[in-house]
Amino acid sequence: MRVLLLEDEYTLRISVSEFLEDLGYTVDGYANGDAAFDAVFSQSYDILLLDVNVPGMNGFELLGALRKEGNRTPAIFITSMTQMQHLQEGYERGCCDYIRKPFDLGELQLRMMQVCKQVMRNDSDLLTLAPELIYDLKQFTLTYQGAQIALSRTEKEMLGMLLKYRNQVVTVGMFQDEIWGEYVDPANVRVQINNLRKKLPDGVIQNRRGLGYILER
């Protein structure tokens, strides 16, 4: 999963980025609201973590502008603001949650996990992808017949994309845009997805010749 983090406090931005990357997320960090706004239109994100008082466009303005453009990426505000009117404004702008500074990184993980579950419309931390094939939304782990399957970071990101677009074909171009953020050799993308497919039971990830790949469940 790819996360946009808008936070102008350098130490906090690095701490949150490193924490989430250790969990398997890909994090793009920004200190300026204008730069973050532009990034949303050049890269697809699964969730937005937005500070409010930042240089350039503030977090409220950024999310409000995105919602007017039709962008519905889930967003969580992270801010030191405590007054009820600020909380109300955050939700009116279209956020899913609101976390006040200072906060525990574990709390941030839990809130992000809850937002992800809402987006996936699943009430459980565990997704059954096939008989005895279980994906843990909390731990970002995959098990088959009780044994954990070791996945590289790229394989985790590819599986996350297939889950995000479940029952839809994911093209090579979509993998390039969301995982690498730039052009990579399509043959490399196919090698990576085939490596992932080999680790899973037959038929979990299906190839739609000439189109892309799909996870149907």
Helices and strands as residue ranges (DSSP letters): E 2-6, H 10-22, E 26-30, H 33-40, E 47-50, H 59-68, E 75-79, H 84-93, E 97-100, H 105-120, E 126-130, E 133-136, E 141-144, E 147-149, H 153-164, H 172-175, I 176-180, H 186-198, E 205-208, E 212-215
